[in-house]
Amino acid sequence: MNVLIVLTSHDQLGETGHKTGFWLEEFASPYYLLKDAGADVTLASPLGGQPPLDPKSNEQDVQTEDTHRFNNDPEAQSELANTKILADMKADHFDAVFYPGGHGPLWDLYQDAHSIALIEAFVAADKTVATVCHAPAVLLNTKDKNGVPLLKGKRVTAFSNSEEAAVGLTDVVPYSLEDQLIEQGGIYEKTEDWHSLAIEDGLLITGQNPASSAAVAKALIRAIQ
């Protein structure tokens, strides 16, 4: 079981002067669930090397058992510090791909040509693509072999407009992810803010928020097995 995890390389939160990146729990929980299930995990990002961590995801009040495990795991930290370059990744080397969220993907991965081509290659090869929170943005510009948006007619979820408003970033993010998923033909679903929701539709698995990351990873493992 070989799984690719793709992280953002974008670290600027719009014009605020604040930092963003990937959300630690959304990486750590799936990383360890996959590892503990026996998967070989490869990490990649557009620029390679150390992807930027959203500093808010490292604050004490959002830590989980998995983030504590990561913060005490030098081997995993070294692996994260040396992500491979996304452009070098090939779908035929992996059984599935997973994208953690954080606000970073809204800026870089959603329009990254290598990421788009990689996702389209996974789907063409009948392999699962899993994303959580803001990472479903990576699906916005993807299409199937007939040029139809991958999202069209698919049940999906992602960080909701109400959750974005709750964190005060509605006017900071470059677009509403919920609205854009619908515009691309997705059938958007949500549960209560901050509660877990993972949706599987065909080869796509999406999760609503950080609380959904474990559910997405477990669904991904079932899909591979």
C-alpha positions, 0 to 999 in steps of 0.5 A, a space after each residue: 500500500 503506497 500512498 502519496 501525501 501532497 502538502 501546500 508550499 504557500 505560507 502567506 495568508 492573503 494580504 494580512 501579513 500573517 502566515 498560513 500553510 498546512 494544518 498540523 492535525 490534518 497531516 498528522 492524523 492521516 499520516 499515522 493512521 496510514 503508517 499504522 495500517 502498514 502503508 508506505 507514505 511519500 510526502 511531496 509539495 510544489 517546492 519540495 523541502 519543508 512545507 509551511 505549517 500554519 502557526 495556529 495549528 501548533 497552538 496548544 488548544 488544538 493539539 491532539 494525540 496525533 500532533 503530540 505523537 508527531 512533535 515527539 517523532 524525529 523521524 516523521 519530522 525529518 520526513 516532513 522537512 524533506 518532502 519531494 518535489 510534486 512535479 516528480 511524482 507519478 500516479 503509477 507509483 502509488 495506490 492513492 493520494 491524500 491532500 491535507 488542508 490548511 488555508 495554503 492550498 486555496 492559493 497554490 495547489 488549486 491551480 498547480 498544473 502538476 497537482 491537477 495533472 496528477 489528480 487526473 492521472 489517479 482518477 484515470 487509473 481508477 485510484 482514490 483521491 482524498 482531501 480534507 478541509 480546505 484541500 478539496 480546492 485541489 479538485 476545482 480545476 480537475 477534469 475527466 478524460 472527456 473534459 468534464 469537471 471531476 466534481 460534476 454530480 459528485 457529493 462532496 464536502 469541505 470547510 464551510 462558509 459558516 466555519 470560514 466566518 467563524 474563524 474570521 477569514 471570509 474576506 481574506 480567502 481568495 474565494 469561498 470554497 463551498 461556493 466554488 465546489 458548487 459552481 463546478 457541479 459538486 453536490 455540497 454537503 455539510 454537518 454542524 460546524 467543527 463536527 466530523 463529516 467524510 463523504 465518499 463518492 466514486 474515487 473522491 473522498 472529502 472531509 469537512 474540517 480538521 475533525 474529519 481528517 481521521 474519518 477521511 484517512 480511514 475511508 481512504 484505507 478501506 478504499 485501498 484495501 
